Amino acid sequence: MTQEVATPELADSEPADNELQAQRAALKSEYKELAWQGLWKNNPGLVQLLGLCPLLAVTATVTNALGLGLATLLVLIGSNATVSLIRHWVPKEIRIPIFVLIIAAFVTCVQLLMNAFTYGLYQALGIFLPLIVTNCAIIGRAEAYASKNPLAQASFDGLMMGIGFMLILVVLGAIREVLGQGTLFDGIELLLGDWASGLRIQVLNLDNQFLLAILPPGAFIAMGFLIAIKNAIDSKIAERQPKPEEKAIERVRVNFDAS
Amino acid sequence: MAFWIASSPHNHTQNQTSKLMRLVIYATIPGIFAQWYFFGWGNLIHIGLAVATALVAEFFVLSLREQPISKQLFDGSAILTAVLLGICLPALAPWWITVLGSLFAIAIVKQLYGGLGHNPFNPAMAAYVMLLVSFPVQMTSWQPPLSLMSVELDFLNTLTTILTGFTSEGYSVEQLRTHIDGYTMATPLDSLKNDIGQGLTVAESITKPVFGQHFSLGWEWVNAGFLLGGLFLLARKAIPLATPLSFLASILVCSFIAYSINPDGNASTMFHWLSGATMLGAFFILTDPVSGATSTKGRIVFGALAGFLVFIIRKFGGYPDAVAFAVLLCNMAAPLIDQYTRPRTYGHSVKQP
Protein backbone atom coordinates (compact mmCIF):
# COMPACT_ATOMS: atom_id res chain seq x y z
CA MET A 1 0.00 0.00 0.00
CA THR A 2 2.55 2.42 1.08
CA GLN A 3 4.69 1.74 -1.91
CA GLU A 4 1.77 2.21 -4.20
CA VAL A 5 1.13 5.58 -2.70
CA ALA A 6 4.79 6.50 -2.68
CA THR A 7 5.49 5.72 -6.31
CA PRO A 8 3.10 8.23 -7.78
CA GLU A 9 4.37 10.76 -5.29
CA LEU A 10 7.90 10.18 -6.51
CA ALA A 11 6.78 10.33 -10.09
CA ASP A 12 4.99 13.56 -9.35
CA SER A 13 7.84 15.15 -7.47
CA GLU A 14 10.38 14.59 -10.21
CA PRO A 15 8.82 16.96 -12.76
CA ALA A 16 8.07 19.40 -9.94
CA ASP A 17 11.73 19.31 -8.97
CA ASN A 18 12.72 19.93 -12.54
CA GLU A 19 10.35 22.80 -12.74
CA LEU A 20 11.74 24.23 -9.54
CA GLN A 21 15.25 23.86 -10.82
CA ALA A 22 14.32 25.49 -14.10
CA GLN A 23 12.71 28.31 -12.17
CA ARG A 24 15.79 28.69 -10.01
CA ALA A 25 18.02 28.72 -13.07
CA ALA A 26 15.81 31.33 -14.69
CA LEU A 27 15.88 33.40 -11.52
CA LYS A 28 19.64 33.07 -11.31
CA SER A 29 20.12 34.13 -14.89
CA GLU A 30 17.76 37.02 -14.31
CA TYR A 31 19.80 38.19 -11.33
CA LYS A 32 22.93 37.83 -13.40
CA GLU A 33 21.37 39.81 -16.20
CA LEU A 34 20.24 42.50 -13.73
CA ALA A 35 23.75 42.84 -12.35
CA TRP A 36 25.29 42.96 -15.82
CA GLN A 37 22.77 45.55 -16.98
CA GLY A 38 23.17 47.76 -13.93
CA LEU A 39 26.92 47.64 -13.63
CA TRP A 40 27.96 47.79 -17.26
CA LYS A 41 25.64 47.34 -20.18
CA ASN A 42 22.89 49.73 -19.16
CA ASN A 43 24.80 51.73 -16.58
CA PRO A 44 22.74 54.75 -15.52
CA GLY A 45 25.72 57.07 -15.66
CA LEU A 46 27.59 55.86 -18.72
CA VAL A 47 24.90 54.52 -21.01
CA GLN A 48 21.54 55.91 -19.98
CA LEU A 49 23.16 59.25 -19.12
CA LEU A 50 20.55 59.75 -16.44
CA GLY A 51 21.09 61.87 -13.37
CA LEU A 52 23.71 63.95 -15.14
CA CYS A 53 23.04 66.98 -12.94
CA PRO A 54 24.40 65.51 -9.69
CA LEU A 55 26.88 63.42 -11.67
CA LEU A 56 28.53 66.52 -13.04
CA ALA A 57 27.94 68.92 -10.20
CA VAL A 58 29.20 67.14 -7.11
CA THR A 59 32.00 64.94 -8.40
CA ALA A 60 34.77 67.43 -7.72
CA THR A 61 36.15 65.10 -5.02
CA VAL A 62 35.87 61.39 -4.29
CA THR A 63 34.28 62.14 -0.93
CA ASN A 64 31.42 64.12 -2.39
CA ALA A 65 30.93 61.55 -5.12
CA LEU A 66 30.89 58.68 -2.65
CA GLY A 67 28.48 60.52 -0.36
CA LEU A 68 26.04 61.28 -3.13
CA GLY A 69 26.47 57.82 -4.62
CA LEU A 70 25.61 56.16 -1.31
CA ALA A 71 22.62 58.42 -0.80
CA THR A 72 21.34 57.64 -4.30
CA LEU A 73 21.96 53.94 -3.76
CA LEU A 74 19.90 53.91 -0.56
CA VAL A 75 17.06 55.86 -2.13
CA LEU A 76 17.09 53.64 -5.20
CA ILE A 77 16.85 50.41 -3.22
CA GLY A 78 14.14 51.81 -0.96
CA SER A 79 12.05 53.26 -3.72
CA ASN A 80 12.37 50.20 -5.93
CA ALA A 81 11.31 47.93 -3.08
CA THR A 82 8.35 50.11 -2.11
CA VAL A 83 7.16 50.64 -5.66
CA SER A 84 7.37 46.92 -6.27
CA LEU A 85 5.40 46.15 -3.08
CA ILE A 86 2.50 48.41 -3.94
CA ARG A 87 2.55 47.81 -7.68
CA HIS A 88 -0.81 46.02 -7.70
CA TRP A 89 -2.68 48.84 -6.02
CA VAL A 90 -1.31 51.85 -7.86
CA PRO A 91 -3.70 53.20 -10.50
CA LYS A 92 -1.88 53.47 -13.78
CA GLU A 93 -2.98 57.03 -14.42
CA ILE A 94 -1.39 58.56 -11.36
CA ARG A 95 1.61 56.29 -10.93
CA ILE A 96 4.22 58.97 -11.58
CA PRO A 97 3.12 61.31 -8.74
CA ILE A 98 2.96 58.33 -6.42
CA PHE A 99 6.47 57.26 -7.39
CA VAL A 100 7.73 60.78 -6.86
CA LEU A 101 6.14 60.91 -3.40
CA ILE A 102 7.74 57.61 -2.46
CA ILE A 103 11.13 58.74 -3.72
CA ALA A 104 10.76 62.07 -1.94
CA ALA A 105 10.00 60.28 1.32
CA PHE A 106 13.17 58.21 1.03
CA VAL A 107 15.23 61.22 0.04
CA THR A 108 13.96 63.06 3.11
CA CYS A 109 14.99 60.13 5.30
CA VAL A 110 18.46 59.99 3.77
CA GLN A 111 18.82 63.74 4.01
CA LEU A 112 17.89 63.79 7.68
CA LEU A 113 20.25 60.89 8.35
CA MET A 114 23.12 62.65 6.63
CA ASN A 115 22.28 65.86 8.44
CA ALA A 116 22.53 63.97 11.70
CA PHE A 117 25.60 61.81 11.11
CA THR A 118 27.72 63.38 8.38
CA TYR A 119 27.03 67.06 8.81
CA GLY A 120 30.10 68.31 6.92
CA LEU A 121 29.29 66.23 3.88
CA TYR A 122 25.65 67.27 4.14
CA GLN A 123 26.78 70.87 3.85
CA ALA A 124 29.20 70.09 1.01
CA LEU A 125 26.53 68.37 -1.06
CA GLY A 126 24.10 71.20 -0.46
CA ILE A 127 21.14 71.37 -2.80
CA PHE A 128 22.14 68.23 -4.69
CA LEU A 129 21.03 66.01 -1.82
CA PRO A 130 17.34 67.01 -1.98
CA LEU A 131 17.66 67.09 -5.75
CA ILE A 132 18.03 63.30 -5.75
CA VAL A 133 14.21 63.37 -5.92
CA THR A 134 14.44 64.57 -9.48
CA ASN A 135 17.17 62.11 -10.46
CA CYS A 136 15.77 60.46 -13.59
CA ALA A 137 17.74 57.30 -12.92
CA ILE A 138 15.60 56.59 -9.85
CA ILE A 139 12.19 57.31 -11.32
CA GLY A 140 13.31 55.55 -14.48
CA ARG A 141 14.00 52.34 -12.59
CA ALA A 142 10.73 52.64 -10.65
CA GLU A 143 8.80 53.06 -13.87
CA ALA A 144 10.69 50.64 -16.07
CA TYR A 145 11.44 47.79 -13.73
CA ALA A 146 10.17 47.98 -10.15
CA SER A 147 6.53 48.60 -11.06
CA LYS A 148 6.41 45.37 -13.06
CA ASN A 149 8.51 42.95 -11.02
CA PRO A 150 8.39 41.27 -7.62
CA LEU A 151 10.08 42.64 -4.52
CA ALA A 152 13.32 40.66 -4.54
CA GLN A 153 14.21 41.34 -8.15
CA ALA A 154 13.22 45.00 -7.89
CA SER A 155 15.41 45.53 -4.82
CA PHE A 156 18.29 43.74 -6.48
CA ASP A 157 17.85 45.89 -9.57
CA GLY A 158 17.93 48.98 -7.37
CA LEU A 159 21.11 47.75 -5.70
CA MET A 160 22.88 47.05 -8.98
CA MET A 161 21.79 50.25 -10.69
CA GLY A 162 22.76 52.20 -7.58
CA ILE A 163 26.18 50.59 -7.45
CA GLY A 164 26.69 51.23 -11.15
CA PHE A 165 25.81 54.88 -10.68
CA MET A 166 28.00 55.15 -7.60
CA LEU A 167 30.98 53.60 -9.36
CA ILE A 168 30.78 56.15 -12.15
CA LEU A 169 30.46 58.95 -9.63
CA VAL A 170 33.52 57.73 -7.74
CA VAL A 171 35.64 57.22 -10.88
CA LEU A 172 34.72 60.66 -12.14
CA GLY A 173 35.37 62.13 -8.72
CA ALA A 174 38.77 60.44 -8.57
CA ILE A 175 39.80 61.71 -12.00
CA ARG A 176 38.71 65.24 -11.23
CA GLU A 177 40.26 65.27 -7.76
CA VAL A 178 43.62 63.99 -8.98
CA LEU A 179 43.73 66.42 -11.88
CA GLY A 180 42.31 69.34 -9.96
CA GLN A 181 44.00 69.18 -6.56
CA GLY A 182 46.39 66.26 -6.87
CA THR A 183 44.81 64.41 -3.96
CA LEU A 184 42.56 61.42 -3.42
CA PHE A 185 40.00 60.98 -0.61
CA ASP A 186 40.41 64.57 0.53
CA GLY A 187 37.90 65.22 3.32
CA ILE A 188 36.87 61.57 3.57
CA GLU A 189 36.60 61.98 7.36
CA LEU A 190 33.42 63.95 6.75
CA LEU A 191 31.82 60.75 5.51
CA LEU A 192 33.49 57.97 7.46
CA GLY A 193 34.48 59.61 10.72
CA ASP A 194 37.78 60.77 12.13
CA TRP A 195 39.66 57.48 11.75
CA ALA A 196 39.47 57.88 7.97
CA SER A 197 41.46 61.08 7.74
CA GLY A 198 44.57 58.94 7.23
CA LEU A 199 43.14 57.71 3.94
CA ARG A 200 43.94 60.99 2.25
CA ILE A 201 46.55 60.44 -0.47
CA GLN A 202 48.65 63.11 -2.10
CA VAL A 203 49.02 61.76 -5.62
CA LEU A 204 50.52 64.77 -7.35
CA ASN A 205 52.15 67.81 -5.87
CA LEU A 206 50.59 70.60 -7.86
CA ASP A 207 51.68 74.18 -7.37
CA ASN A 208 48.43 75.38 -8.85
CA GLN A 209 44.99 73.89 -8.84
CA PHE A 210 43.85 72.87 -12.28
CA LEU A 211 40.56 74.70 -12.00
CA LEU A 212 39.09 73.30 -15.18
CA ALA A 213 38.97 69.82 -13.70
CA ILE A 214 37.21 71.11 -10.61
CA LEU A 215 34.70 73.26 -12.48
CA PRO A 216 31.70 71.68 -14.28
CA PRO A 217 33.23 71.82 -17.81
CA GLY A 218 35.95 69.47 -16.62
CA ALA A 219 33.26 67.04 -15.53
CA PHE A 220 31.74 67.12 -18.99
CA ILE A 221 35.10 66.50 -20.66
CA ALA A 222 36.06 63.69 -18.26
CA MET A 223 32.62 62.14 -18.68
CA GLY A 224 33.03 62.22 -22.44
CA PHE A 225 36.32 60.39 -22.14
CA LEU A 226 34.78 57.79 -19.79
CA ILE A 227 31.96 57.10 -22.26
CA ALA A 228 34.49 56.86 -25.08
CA ILE A 229 36.56 54.35 -23.10
CA LYS A 230 33.47 52.27 -22.35
CA ASN A 231 32.45 52.23 -26.01
CA ALA A 232 36.00 51.34 -27.04
CA ILE A 233 36.03 48.39 -24.63
CA ASP A 234 32.62 47.28 -25.89
CA SER A 235 33.72 47.35 -29.50
CA LYS A 236 36.93 45.48 -28.62
CA ILE A 237 34.83 42.76 -26.98
CA ALA A 238 32.47 42.64 -29.92
CA GLU A 239 35.43 42.36 -32.27
CA ARG A 240 36.90 39.45 -30.38
CA GLN A 241 33.69 37.42 -30.37
CA PRO A 242 33.05 35.29 -33.44
CA LYS A 243 30.37 36.79 -35.58
CA PRO A 244 27.17 34.78 -35.82
CA GLU A 245 26.19 34.49 -39.44
CA GLU A 246 22.79 36.04 -39.51
CA LYS A 247 21.22 37.58 -42.49
CA ALA A 248 18.22 39.10 -40.80
CA ILE A 249 17.82 42.81 -41.33
CA GLU A 250 18.00 44.59 -38.06
CA ARG A 251 16.71 47.98 -37.12
CA VAL A 252 19.53 50.41 -36.61
CA ARG A 253 19.74 51.61 -33.07
CA VAL A 254 21.06 55.09 -32.87
CA ASN A 255 21.02 55.97 -29.22
CA PHE A 256 22.24 53.02 -27.17
CA ASP A 257 23.05 49.41 -27.61
CA ALA A 258 20.68 47.81 -25.12
CA SER A 259 19.01 44.81 -26.65
CA MET B 1 35.13 69.02 -85.05
CA ALA B 2 33.70 68.54 -81.63
CA PHE B 3 32.87 71.11 -79.08
CA TRP B 4 34.24 70.24 -75.70
CA ILE B 5 31.59 71.55 -73.33
CA ALA B 6 32.44 71.76 -69.67
CA SER B 7 29.87 72.58 -67.07
CA SER B 8 30.31 75.61 -64.85
CA PRO B 9 32.19 76.83 -62.87
CA HIS B 10 34.69 77.59 -65.59
CA ASN B 11 36.99 79.60 -63.42
CA HIS B 12 38.88 77.30 -61.12
CA THR B 13 40.75 78.56 -58.12
CA GLN B 14 43.91 76.75 -57.29
CA ASN B 15 43.56 77.46 -53.60
CA GLN B 16 44.57 74.81 -51.18
CA THR B 17 44.16 74.74 -47.45
CA SER B 18 47.89 74.75 -46.89
CA LYS B 19 48.36 77.76 -49.16
CA LEU B 20 45.71 79.77 -47.37
CA MET B 21 47.05 78.82 -43.96
CA ARG B 22 50.56 79.78 -44.99
CA LEU B 23 49.28 83.16 -46.17
CA VAL B 24 47.55 83.79 -42.83
CA ILE B 25 50.67 82.76 -40.93
CA TYR B 26 52.74 85.20 -43.01
CA ALA B 27 50.20 87.91 -42.26
CA THR B 28 50.78 87.58 -38.52
CA ILE B 29 54.44 88.57 -38.97
CA PRO B 30 54.03 92.38 -38.58
CA GLY B 31 52.07 91.92 -35.36
CA ILE B 32 54.56 89.40 -33.99
CA PHE B 33 57.38 91.73 -34.92
CA ALA B 34 55.72 94.55 -32.96
CA GLN B 35 55.27 92.18 -30.02
CA TRP B 36 58.94 91.27 -30.18
CA TYR B 37 59.98 94.93 -30.41
CA PHE B 38 57.92 96.10 -27.43
CA PHE B 39 57.67 93.02 -25.23
CA GLY B 40 60.77 91.01 -26.02
CA TRP B 41 61.28 87.37 -26.83
CA GLY B 42 58.53 85.84 -24.68
CA ASN B 43 55.84 85.41 -27.29
CA LEU B 44 58.29 84.08 -29.88
CA ILE B 45 59.38 81.38 -27.44
CA HIS B 46 55.76 80.57 -26.69
CA ILE B 47 54.94 80.37 -30.39
CA GLY B 48 57.81 77.94 -30.92
CA LEU B 49 56.72 75.78 -28.00
CA ALA B 50 53.11 75.85 -29.11
CA VAL B 51 53.92 74.87 -32.69
CA ALA B 52 56.08 71.97 -31.57
CA THR B 53 53.44 70.70 -29.17
CA ALA B 54 50.66 71.15 -31.69
CA LEU B 55 52.49 69.13 -34.33
CA VAL B 56 53.21 66.32 -31.88
CA ALA B 57 49.60 66.31 -30.67
CA GLU B 58 48.26 66.40 -34.21
CA PHE B 59 50.52 63.55 -35.25
CA PHE B 60 49.48 61.48 -32.25
CA VAL B 61 45.74 62.00 -32.68
CA LEU B 62 45.83 61.56 -36.45
CA SER B 63 47.59 58.24 -36.08
CA LEU B 64 45.02 57.22 -33.46
CA ARG B 65 42.22 58.16 -35.83
CA GLU B 66 43.94 56.39 -38.75
CA GLN B 67 43.85 59.50 -40.93
CA PRO B 68 46.34 60.34 -43.68
CA ILE B 69 49.07 61.85 -41.55
CA SER B 70 51.50 63.70 -43.78
CA LYS B 71 48.78 65.57 -45.67
CA GLN B 72 46.83 66.73 -42.64
CA LEU B 73 49.82 67.30 -40.42
CA PHE B 74 51.35 69.86 -42.75
CA ASP B 75 48.21 71.55 -44.03
CA GLY B 76 49.19 74.40 -41.73
CA SER B 77 46.02 74.56 -39.70
CA ALA B 78 47.62 73.14 -36.57
CA ILE B 79 50.59 75.48 -36.97
CA LEU B 80 48.29 78.47 -37.42
CA THR B 81 46.30 77.53 -34.32
CA ALA B 82 49.54 77.22 -32.35
CA VAL B 83 50.86 80.55 -33.66
CA LEU B 84 47.62 82.34 -32.69
CA LEU B 85 47.69 80.75 -29.25
CA GLY B 86 51.33 81.70 -28.77
CA ILE B 87 50.54 85.30 -29.69
CA CYS B 88 47.72 85.49 -27.14
CA LEU B 89 49.61 84.16 -24.14
CA PRO B 90 51.25 86.44 -21.57
CA ALA B 91 54.90 86.69 -22.56
CA LEU B 92 56.26 85.41 -19.25
CA ALA B 93 53.78 82.59 -18.68
CA PRO B 94 55.40 79.28 -17.66
CA TRP B 95 56.11 76.76 -20.41
CA TRP B 96 53.52 74.21 -19.30
CA ILE B 97 50.77 76.76 -19.95
CA THR B 98 51.64 76.74 -23.64
CA VAL B 99 52.03 72.99 -23.81
CA LEU B 100 48.74 72.35 -22.05
CA GLY B 101 46.89 74.94 -24.12
CA SER B 102 48.29 73.64 -27.38
CA LEU B 103 47.41 70.05 -26.50
CA PHE B 104 43.90 71.08 -25.53
CA ALA B 105 43.40 73.11 -28.70
CA ILE B 106 44.53 70.38 -31.06
CA ALA B 107 43.50 67.17 -29.35
CA ILE B 108 40.23 68.15 -27.73
CA VAL B 109 38.83 71.23 -29.45
CA LYS B 110 39.85 70.28 -32.97
CA GLN B 111 40.43 66.55 -33.38
CA LEU B 112 37.84 65.16 -30.97
CA TYR B 113 35.15 67.00 -32.89
CA GLY B 114 36.35 65.47 -36.16
CA GLY B 115 39.37 67.47 -37.25
CA LEU B 116 39.73 70.48 -39.48
CA GLY B 117 36.38 71.69 -40.77
CA HIS B 118 34.30 70.10 -38.04
CA ASN B 119 35.31 72.05 -34.95
CA PRO B 120 32.45 74.21 -33.65
CA PHE B 121 34.84 76.43 -31.69
CA ASN B 122 37.95 78.28 -32.64
CA PRO B 123 40.68 76.02 -31.19
CA ALA B 124 43.10 78.79 -30.21
CA MET B 125 40.44 80.81 -28.40
CA ALA B 126 38.92 77.77 -26.69
CA ALA B 127 42.35 76.82 -25.41
CA TYR B 128 42.99 80.38 -24.28
CA VAL B 129 39.71 80.46 -22.35
CA MET B 130 40.46 77.06 -20.84
CA LEU B 131 43.84 78.34 -19.63
CA LEU B 132 42.41 81.62 -18.38
CA VAL B 133 39.68 79.85 -16.41
CA SER B 134 42.03 77.18 -15.07
CA PHE B 135 45.13 79.22 -14.23
CA PRO B 136 44.00 82.79 -13.57
CA VAL B 137 47.23 83.79 -11.82
CA GLN B 138 49.61 82.77 -14.60
CA MET B 139 47.30 83.93 -17.34
CA THR B 140 46.89 87.45 -15.98
CA SER B 141 50.58 88.05 -15.17
CA TRP B 142 51.14 90.17 -18.25
CA GLN B 143 54.58 91.48 -18.91
CA PRO B 144 54.80 95.28 -19.17
CA PRO B 145 56.52 96.79 -22.21
CA LEU B 146 60.32 96.48 -22.10
CA SER B 147 60.80 100.24 -21.91
CA LEU B 148 59.00 100.37 -18.55
CA MET B 149 60.77 97.43 -16.94
CA SER B 150 63.49 97.99 -14.41
CA VAL B 151 65.19 94.69 -15.25
CA GLU B 152 66.91 94.12 -18.56
CA LEU B 153 65.16 91.20 -20.22
CA ASP B 154 67.21 89.56 -22.96
CA PHE B 155 66.53 86.30 -24.78
CA LEU B 156 68.26 84.09 -22.22
CA ASN B 157 66.53 85.73 -19.29
CA THR B 158 63.15 85.36 -20.98
CA LEU B 159 63.82 81.72 -21.69
CA THR B 160 64.83 80.91 -18.13
CA THR B 161 61.82 82.83 -16.82
CA ILE B 162 59.48 80.79 -18.98
CA LEU B 163 61.15 77.51 -18.06
CA THR B 164 61.83 78.05 -14.37
CA GLY B 165 59.88 81.12 -13.31
CA PHE B 166 63.02 83.13 -12.55
CA THR B 167 65.52 85.08 -14.61
CA SER B 168 69.15 84.04 -14.49
CA GLU B 169 69.69 86.77 -11.88
CA GLY B 170 66.86 85.35 -9.80
CA TYR B 171 64.08 87.85 -10.39
CA SER B 172 60.61 86.33 -10.23
CA VAL B 173 57.81 87.16 -12.65
CA GLU B 174 56.18 89.26 -9.97
CA GLN B 175 59.36 91.30 -9.52
CA LEU B 176 59.72 91.72 -13.25
CA ARG B 177 56.24 93.16 -13.39
CA THR B 178 56.97 95.71 -10.71
CA HIS B 179 57.52 99.27 -11.81
CA ILE B 180 60.62 101.06 -10.62
CA ASP B 181 58.32 102.98 -8.28
CA GLY B 182 57.21 99.75 -6.64
CA TYR B 183 53.76 98.98 -7.99
CA THR B 184 52.76 96.08 -10.21
CA MET B 185 52.08 97.03 -13.80
CA ALA B 186 49.04 95.58 -15.48
CA THR B 187 47.87 95.80 -19.07
CA PRO B 188 46.20 99.06 -20.10
CA LEU B 189 42.79 97.39 -20.22
CA ASP B 190 43.29 95.94 -16.76
CA SER B 191 44.56 99.16 -15.21
CA LEU B 192 41.75 101.19 -16.73
CA LYS B 193 39.18 98.77 -15.40
CA ASN B 194 40.68 98.81 -11.90
CA ASP B 195 40.99 102.58 -11.86
CA ILE B 196 37.41 103.13 -12.95
CA GLY B 197 36.38 100.64 -10.29
CA GLN B 198 38.25 102.72 -7.72
CA GLY B 199 36.48 105.89 -8.75
CA LEU B 200 39.10 107.46 -10.99
CA THR B 201 38.07 109.03 -14.27
CA VAL B 202 39.48 107.84 -17.57
CA ALA B 203 41.43 111.06 -17.99
CA GLU B 204 43.12 110.52 -14.63
CA SER B 205 43.79 106.86 -15.28
CA ILE B 206 45.52 107.23 -18.63
CA THR B 207 48.27 109.35 -17.16
CA LYS B 208 49.86 106.13 -15.91
CA PRO B 209 53.00 105.00 -17.73
CA VAL B 210 51.43 101.81 -19.18
CA PHE B 211 49.22 103.96 -21.38
CA GLY B 212 52.16 105.72 -23.00
CA GLN B 213 51.68 108.83 -25.05
CA HIS B 214 48.75 107.71 -27.15
CA PHE B 215 46.41 104.91 -26.14
CA SER B 216 48.37 102.03 -24.71
CA LEU B 217 52.14 101.73 -24.80
CA GLY B 218 53.29 98.90 -27.05
CA TRP B 219 49.86 97.38 -27.45
CA GLU B 220 48.79 100.02 -29.94
CA TRP B 221 51.66 99.05 -32.23
CA VAL B 222 50.97 95.37 -31.82
CA ASN B 223 47.39 96.03 -32.84
CA ALA B 224 48.56 98.20 -35.72
CA GLY B 225 50.77 95.32 -36.85
CA PHE B 226 47.85 92.92 -36.87
CA LEU B 227 45.76 95.54 -38.69
CA LEU B 228 48.46 95.71 -41.33
CA GLY B 229 48.51 91.92 -41.65
CA GLY B 230 44.74 91.91 -41.85
CA LEU B 231 44.73 94.47 -44.64
CA PHE B 232 47.23 92.29 -46.50
CA LEU B 233 44.89 89.32 -46.13
CA LEU B 234 41.97 91.43 -47.33
CA ALA B 235 43.97 92.53 -50.36
CA ARG B 236 44.78 88.90 -51.16
CA LYS B 237 41.08 88.03 -50.68
CA ALA B 238 42.01 85.44 -48.09
CA ILE B 239 39.42 86.67 -45.61
CA PRO B 240 36.01 88.27 -46.19
CA LEU B 241 35.65 91.96 -45.51
CA ALA B 242 32.28 91.69 -43.78
CA THR B 243 33.40 90.15 -40.47
CA PRO B 244 36.21 92.52 -39.40
CA LEU B 245 34.35 95.55 -40.71
CA SER B 246 31.16 94.86 -38.78
CA PHE B 247 33.16 93.83 -35.70
CA LEU B 248 35.14 97.07 -35.61
CA ALA B 249 32.07 99.13 -36.52
CA SER B 250 30.12 97.50 -33.73
CA ILE B 251 32.84 98.36 -31.20
CA LEU B 252 32.87 101.88 -32.62
CA VAL B 253 29.12 102.29 -32.15
CA CYS B 254 29.06 100.80 -28.65
CA SER B 255 32.06 102.72 -27.34
CA PHE B 256 30.96 105.93 -29.06
CA ILE B 257 27.54 105.81 -27.39
CA ALA B 258 29.07 104.99 -24.02
CA TYR B 259 31.75 107.65 -24.41
CA SER B 260 29.31 110.36 -25.37
CA ILE B 261 27.03 109.56 -22.45
CA ASN B 262 29.76 109.27 -19.84
CA PRO B 263 33.26 110.21 -21.00
CA ASP B 264 34.67 109.87 -17.48
CA GLY B 265 33.77 106.21 -17.10
CA ASN B 266 34.30 104.92 -20.63
CA ALA B 267 37.40 104.69 -22.74
CA SER B 268 37.48 106.08 -26.25
CA THR B 269 36.92 104.06 -29.38
CA MET B 270 40.56 104.25 -30.35
CA PHE B 271 41.51 102.79 -27.00
CA HIS B 272 39.13 99.88 -27.55
CA TRP B 273 40.44 99.36 -31.05
CA LEU B 274 44.11 99.55 -30.21
CA SER B 275 44.42 97.67 -26.95
CA GLY B 276 43.99 94.07 -25.99
CA ALA B 277 43.40 91.62 -28.80
CA THR B 278 40.93 93.65 -30.86
CA MET B 279 42.75 93.66 -34.19
CA LEU B 280 43.98 90.09 -33.81
CA GLY B 281 40.42 89.03 -33.13
CA ALA B 282 38.97 91.06 -35.97
CA PHE B 283 41.26 89.83 -38.73
CA PHE B 284 42.66 86.50 -37.57
CA ILE B 285 40.23 84.90 -35.14
CA LEU B 286 36.71 85.89 -36.14
CA THR B 287 37.45 85.26 -39.81
CA ASP B 288 38.03 81.56 -39.15
CA PRO B 289 35.94 80.01 -41.94
CA VAL B 290 35.07 76.89 -39.94
CA SER B 291 33.62 78.27 -36.74
CA GLY B 292 32.20 81.52 -38.12
CA ALA B 293 29.05 82.38 -40.03
CA THR B 294 28.81 81.53 -43.72
CA SER B 295 26.85 84.10 -45.71
CA THR B 296 27.77 87.76 -46.02
CA LYS B 297 24.70 88.86 -44.10
CA GLY B 298 25.48 86.23 -41.49
CA ARG B 299 29.05 87.48 -41.18
CA ILE B 300 27.82 91.02 -40.58
CA VAL B 301 25.56 89.81 -37.77
CA PHE B 302 28.35 87.60 -36.43
CA GLY B 303 30.89 90.42 -36.34
CA ALA B 304 28.44 92.91 -34.87
CA LEU B 305 27.47 90.48 -32.12
CA ALA B 306 31.13 89.84 -31.34
CA GLY B 307 31.87 93.56 -31.14
CA PHE B 308 28.91 94.15 -28.87
CA LEU B 309 29.98 91.28 -26.60
CA VAL B 310 33.57 92.52 -26.48
CA PHE B 311 32.41 95.93 -25.35
CA ILE B 312 29.94 94.58 -22.79
CA ILE B 313 32.43 92.13 -21.28
CA ARG B 314 35.25 94.68 -21.20
CA LYS B 315 32.96 97.17 -19.49
CA PHE B 316 30.99 94.95 -17.10
CA GLY B 317 32.68 91.54 -17.07
CA GLY B 318 35.09 90.07 -14.57
CA TYR B 319 37.98 89.65 -16.99
CA PRO B 320 39.78 92.64 -18.53
CA ASP B 321 39.87 91.45 -22.12
CA ALA B 322 36.95 89.87 -23.83
CA VAL B 323 37.82 88.85 -27.37
CA ALA B 324 38.24 85.17 -26.56
CA PHE B 325 34.96 84.94 -24.66
CA ALA B 326 33.11 86.92 -27.31
CA VAL B 327 34.49 84.67 -30.04
CA LEU B 328 33.41 81.50 -28.24
CA LEU B 329 29.92 82.87 -27.60
CA CYS B 330 29.63 83.88 -31.25
CA ASN B 331 30.86 80.46 -32.35
CA MET B 332 27.96 79.00 -30.40
CA ALA B 333 25.58 81.44 -32.08
CA ALA B 334 26.96 80.85 -35.59
CA PRO B 335 24.68 77.94 -36.57
CA LEU B 336 21.64 79.95 -35.48
CA ILE B 337 22.86 83.01 -37.38
CA ASP B 338 23.36 80.85 -40.45
CA GLN B 339 19.85 79.50 -40.08
CA TYR B 340 18.27 82.96 -40.20
CA THR B 341 20.55 84.60 -42.75
CA ARG B 342 20.27 82.03 -45.49
CA PRO B 343 20.76 83.88 -48.77
CA ARG B 344 18.04 83.79 -51.39
CA THR B 345 18.54 80.96 -53.83
CA TYR B 346 19.02 82.24 -57.36
CA GLY B 347 15.73 82.01 -59.24
CA HIS B 348 13.60 81.76 -56.11
CA SER B 349 11.46 84.52 -54.69
CA VAL B 350 12.39 86.27 -51.47
CA LYS B 351 9.42 85.08 -49.47
CA GLN B 352 9.57 81.55 -48.22
CA PRO B 353 6.22 79.78 -48.19
Contacts between the chains, C-beta under 8 A, distances in Angstrom:
chain1	res1	chain2	res2	distance
A	208	B	135	5.8
A	208	B	137	6.9
A	208	B	138	7.2
A	210	B	134	5.6
A	210	B	135	7.7
A	211	B	133	6.1
A	211	B	134	4.4
A	211	B	135	7.2
A	211	B	136	7.5
A	212	B	130	5.7
A	212	B	133	6.1
A	212	B	134	4.1
A	213	B	134	7.9
A	215	B	133	6.8
A	217	B	133	7.8
A	221	B	108	6.9
A	224	B	112	7.8
